[in-house]
């Protein structure tokens, strides 16, 4: 998502690190699992929205920040943290855990759309979402 490149880069780095660790630790019987959460109810989104507004005030970015801040303040269809806890429980207690658990449905949908759509279509979709 726009304005969150620095945040998304850190999450992607953790995902890549986890993929490498999965291969490195397999000979020792250690399984590495990635949980990919989508929109979850928490105070994070309102804190992020306020931080965006505060740090972009008077800058060229303020016009791009405001739509993102509105989305964050009204995080649409966010799910209970219980869905993440359930995914973690499945990973920890499963006999053969999956390598990735995307939850809730919005995370699964966005991952699928990013895979499915060419770059130009994905970028148009994101641009339309923040208008």
N, C-alpha and C positions, 0 to 999 in steps of 0.2 A: 504494500500500500504506500502511496505517496507520503512523504514527510517521515516515514518510519524506516527508511533504509538502514540507518545505523542499528536500530533495534532488530530488524529482520536479519541483518548480516550476522549479528551475534547468535541468533537462534539457528541460522543455517550452519554456522561454524560448529555449534554443539551437535547438530545432526551429523555432519561429516566426521567429527571426532568420534561420535558414537558408532558410526559405520566402521571406522578403522579399528576401534576398540573391540567391536564384535569379532572381527577376524583375529585380532591379536590374542584375545582372551579365551577363544573357543577351545584351544588345546588344554586349558586348565579347568574346563567345565563351567566357565563363567559366561552367562548369557547377557548381552547388552540389548536393551529395548528402548525405543524412542516413543514417547507419548507426544502427539501433536494436537494440542488443544485449540479449539476455535474460540468463539465468543463465550466467555464465562462470566457470570455475575460476580463482580468484585469492585472494590474501590479503585482499582488500577485505571480503568477507562476514564473516570472523572479527573483523577490526578494527572493523567497523561494529557487530557484536553486542556486543563488549566496551565500546565507547563508549556504546551504548544503556544497557547495564547500569550503567556507572559514573555516567552523567549522570542517570539516573532513580532511583537508589537512594534509598529512603525517600520517594519522591514518589507522588502519586496515579497517575502513569503506569506505575509499576513492574509492575502487573498486566497491562497491555497490552503492555509492552515484553518481558516474558519469553517469551511465545509467538513474537514476531517474532525475538528473539535466538536462540531454538532453531532456527527455520527458517534463519536466516542462518548459524548454525554448522554446519548439515547441509544446506547449499544443495542441494536435491534436483535430481538429474539435470542438474547444471551441465555445460556443454560446454567443450571445449578452446578456448583463445584463437584457435586456428587458424581457427575458423569466422568470427571477426570479420576476421582477416587476409584470408581468402578473399573476403569481401564487399568489403573495401576494395580489394583487387586487381581485382575485377570492376568496381568503380566507376571506378577509375583507368585501367584498360586497356580498358574497354568502348567500343565505337564509339558506342553510344547508351546511356549508363548510365541506370538507373532513378533516380527522384527519391528513393526510399527503399529501403533494404535492411534488412529485419528478419531477424535471425538469432540463435540457432538457432530450432528449431521452437517452443519455449516462448514466444519473443517474438512470433512470428506468431500463435500461438494466443491469447495474452492480448490482443493488439491486435484480433484478430477478435472475441473475446468481448466486449470493451469496446464495440466498434461495434454488435454484435448485441443485447446485453442492455439492457433498460431500467435506469435508475439503481438502482431498488430491488433488482433481481435481481443486478446486479453487486455491490452492497454486501453482500448476503447471501452471495454466493460468497466474497468477500474475508473476511468475518467468520468463515465456516466454515473457511477455510484457516488462520486463525491461532488456532484453538481448540486 
